[in-house]
Amino acid sequence: MLFFHRWRPLNAPGVTKNVLLAVNANGEIQHWHTTSGRLLNTIAVPYQKILCADYKADGTDFVTGGADNIIRVYDEVTRQLKQEYVGGGTGPAGHNSRVTCTKYVDENLVVSGSWDKTIKVWDLRTPAPVRSIFGPYVAADSIDVQDGVILAGSNETTNQLAMYSFDDGKLFDYIQWDDGNLQSPSPCKIYGAQFMKTTGEYVVAGGSGCNEVKIFDSVNAFQPVA
């Protein structure tokens, strides 16, 4: 069962373009050529549900998370596992429940979210997370990072959209789902959230309950505009 997909960056090594990375609940990671519909490659992670993935900006590596609570980094060219991250030892602990979102910040930093209501910040040069933020119940692809701010969507009925400082992990604001004129018929549990990729001028988020997507204007105190 396909669980999640991410487009490979166009600047990734190799001549093949329009490649989709798909991760599956049966433990398979697949590369698909969307132009031809051809399956290019399959990586098997036995007995695991892979629930999320993200590419490094240059397309040379990708990171996954899943039901075994482990963060894995793969080499995109060789399709080989490079490193596993579980935390613990002399550093902070890793996740203690399934990892439902992974997101590259830069070439060395990754953020991850989980059912355990924590966001972890990982420096891939060290085995343990460098920061742990308690609060958001991250159920899907609902973490994004831009300009030193972590946006986190929570699968709950209150305080669904929170913003944290990337540098110290402190909460500094909530985006109110029902603020202004765009009132929802019922509470929304967030399954997806991200900043506008170019300028961060808008935040888009959506989820279940009210089954809505809303767009928020960061210039106007994150008022919902659509």
C-alpha positions as CSV (number, residue, x, y, z in Angstrom):
1,M,0.0,0.0,0.0
2,L,1.4,3.4,-1.1
3,F,1.7,5.6,2.0
4,F,3.7,8.6,0.9
5,H,5.6,10.1,-2.0
6,R,8.1,12.8,-2.8
7,W,9.4,14.2,-6.1
8,R,13.1,13.8,-6.6
9,P,14.7,17.2,-7.1
10,L,15.4,18.0,-10.8
11,N,19.1,18.8,-10.0
12,A,19.6,15.3,-8.6
13,P,22.5,13.3,-10.1
14,G,21.7,11.3,-13.2
15,V,19.9,11.9,-16.5
16,T,16.5,10.5,-15.6
17,K,14.0,13.2,-14.7
18,N,10.4,13.1,-13.4
19,V,11.2,10.5,-10.7
20,L,8.9,9.9,-7.8
21,L,10.1,8.4,-4.5
22,A,7.2,6.3,-3.1
23,V,7.3,4.6,0.4
24,N,4.9,1.9,1.3
25,A,3.3,0.3,4.3
26,N,4.7,-3.1,3.2
27,G,8.3,-1.9,3.8
28,E,9.2,-1.1,0.2
29,I,10.8,2.1,-1.0
30,Q,10.3,2.6,-4.8
31,H,11.5,4.9,-7.5
32,W,9.0,5.5,-10.3
33,H,9.6,7.2,-13.6
34,T,6.4,9.0,-14.0
35,T,6.8,9.9,-17.7
36,S,6.9,6.2,-18.7
37,G,5.2,4.7,-15.7
38,R,8.1,2.4,-15.2
39,L,9.3,1.1,-11.8
40,L,13.1,1.9,-11.6
41,N,14.1,0.4,-8.3
42,T,12.8,-1.2,-5.1
43,I,14.5,-1.1,-1.7
44,A,13.0,-3.6,0.8
45,V,13.0,-2.9,4.5
46,P,11.6,-6.2,5.8
47,Y,8.8,-6.2,8.3
48,Q,8.5,-2.4,8.5
49,K,6.0,0.2,7.5
50,I,7.7,3.1,5.8
51,L,5.5,6.2,6.4
52,C,7.4,9.3,5.3
53,A,10.4,10.5,3.2
54,D,12.2,13.6,2.1
55,Y,15.0,14.5,-0.3
56,K,18.1,16.6,0.5
57,A,17.9,19.7,-1.7
58,D,20.6,18.5,-4.1
59,G,18.9,15.1,-4.5
60,T,22.0,13.1,-3.5
61,D,20.4,11.6,-0.3
62,F,16.9,10.9,1.0
63,V,15.6,10.2,4.5
64,T,12.8,8.0,5.7
65,G,10.9,7.2,8.9
66,G,8.4,4.6,9.8
67,A,6.7,2.3,12.3
68,D,10.0,1.1,13.9
69,N,10.8,4.6,15.1
70,I,14.1,4.7,13.2
71,I,15.3,7.5,10.9
72,R,17.2,6.1,7.9
73,V,19.3,8.0,5.4
74,Y,19.9,6.5,1.9
75,D,22.3,7.4,-0.9
76,E,20.2,8.3,-3.9
77,V,22.8,7.2,-6.5
78,T,23.7,3.8,-5.0
79,R,20.3,3.3,-3.4
80,Q,22.2,2.0,-0.3
81,L,21.5,2.6,3.3
82,K,24.0,5.1,4.7
83,Q,23.0,5.4,8.4
84,E,20.3,4.7,10.9
85,Y,19.4,7.1,13.7
86,V,17.7,6.0,16.9
87,G,19.1,8.3,19.6
88,G,20.0,7.2,23.1
89,G,23.4,6.3,24.3
90,T,25.1,9.3,25.8
91,G,22.8,11.7,23.9
92,P,19.0,12.4,23.9
93,A,16.6,9.6,23.1
94,G,15.1,9.2,19.7
95,H,11.4,8.7,19.0
96,N,9.4,6.1,21.0
97,S,6.6,5.8,18.5
98,R,6.2,5.7,14.7
99,V,7.9,8.4,12.8
100,T,5.3,10.1,10.5
101,C,7.2,13.0,9.1
102,T,10.8,13.7,8.1
103,K,12.1,16.9,6.5
104,Y,15.6,18.1,5.5
105,V,16.5,21.5,6.8
106,D,19.9,21.6,5.1
107,E,22.6,19.1,4.1
108,N,23.2,18.1,7.8
109,L,20.0,18.8,9.7
110,V,16.8,16.9,9.6
111,V,13.6,17.3,11.6
112,S,11.2,14.5,12.4
113,G,7.8,14.2,13.9
114,S,6.0,11.3,15.5
115,W,2.9,9.9,17.3
116,D,5.0,10.3,20.5
117,K,4.1,14.1,20.4
118,T,7.7,15.2,19.9
119,I,9.7,16.8,17.1
120,K,13.3,15.8,17.0
121,V,16.1,17.8,15.4
122,W,18.9,15.6,14.1
123,D,22.4,16.6,13.1
124,L,23.3,13.7,10.8
125,R,26.9,14.0,11.8
126,T,26.0,12.7,15.3
127,P,24.0,9.6,16.3
128,A,21.5,11.3,18.7
129,P,19.1,14.2,18.2
130,V,20.4,17.6,19.2
131,R,17.0,18.9,20.2
132,S,13.6,17.6,21.3
133,I,10.4,19.6,21.2
134,F,7.4,18.2,23.1
135,G,3.8,19.0,22.0
136,P,2.7,18.4,18.5
137,Y,0.9,15.1,17.7
138,V,2.4,14.7,14.2
139,A,0.3,12.2,12.2
140,A,1.5,12.9,8.6
141,D,3.5,15.3,6.5
142,S,2.8,18.3,8.7
143,I,6.2,19.8,9.6
144,D,8.1,22.5,7.7
145,V,11.0,24.7,8.4
146,Q,11.7,28.2,7.0
147,D,13.7,31.2,8.2
148,G,14.5,29.7,11.6
149,V,10.8,28.7,12.3
150,I,9.5,25.2,12.6
151,L,5.8,24.9,11.6
152,A,4.1,21.9,13.2
153,G,0.6,20.7,12.5
154,S,-1.0,18.6,15.2
155,N,-3.7,15.9,14.7
156,E,-5.8,17.3,17.6
157,T,-8.8,19.7,17.8
158,T,-7.1,22.6,19.5
159,N,-3.8,24.5,18.9
160,Q,-3.5,22.5,15.7
161,L,-0.8,24.8,14.1
162,A,2.1,25.8,16.2
163,M,5.4,27.6,15.4
164,Y,8.6,27.0,17.3
165,S,12.1,28.6,17.2
166,F,14.5,26.2,15.3
167,D,17.4,27.5,17.4
168,D,16.1,26.7,20.9
169,G,12.8,24.8,20.3
170,K,10.7,27.3,22.2
171,L,7.0,27.8,21.2
172,F,6.4,31.4,20.2
173,D,3.0,31.4,18.5
174,Y,-0.1,29.5,17.4
175,I,-1.9,29.9,14.1
176,Q,-5.6,29.9,15.0
177,W,-7.6,27.7,12.6
178,D,-10.9,29.6,13.2
179,D,-9.8,33.2,13.2
180,G,-11.6,36.0,11.3
181,N,-14.4,35.2,8.9
182,L,-13.4,31.7,7.8
183,Q,-15.1,29.6,10.5
184,S,-15.1,25.8,10.2
185,P,-18.2,23.6,10.9
186,S,-16.1,21.3,13.1
187,P,-12.6,21.1,14.5
188,C,-9.8,20.2,12.1
189,K,-7.2,17.5,12.9
190,I,-4.1,18.4,10.8
191,Y,-2.6,15.9,8.4
192,G,-0.6,18.3,6.2
193,A,1.1,21.7,6.7
194,Q,3.8,23.7,5.0
195,F,5.1,27.2,4.2
196,M,4.9,28.7,0.8
197,K,8.2,27.5,-0.7
198,T,9.4,30.7,-2.2
199,T,8.9,33.4,0.4
200,G,7.0,31.9,3.2
201,E,4.3,34.5,2.8
202,Y,1.5,31.9,3.2
203,V,1.0,28.8,5.2
204,V,-1.2,26.0,3.8
205,A,-2.7,23.3,6.0
206,G,-5.5,20.7,5.9
207,G,-6.9,17.7,7.7
208,S,-9.9,15.7,8.8
209,G,-12.9,16.5,10.9
210,C,-14.0,19.5,8.9
211,N,-12.2,18.1,5.8
212,E,-10.8,21.4,4.9
213,V,-7.7,23.1,3.5
214,K,-7.0,26.6,4.6
215,I,-4.4,29.2,3.5
216,F,-3.0,31.7,6.1
217,D,-1.4,35.0,5.4
218,S,1.8,35.4,7.4
219,V,2.0,39.1,6.6
220,N,-1.5,39.7,8.1
221,A,-1.0,37.9,11.5
222,F,-1.7,34.5,9.9
223,Q,-5.3,35.3,9.2
224,P,-7.0,32.6,7.1
225,V,-7.6,34.0,3.6
226,A,-8.9,31.1,1.6
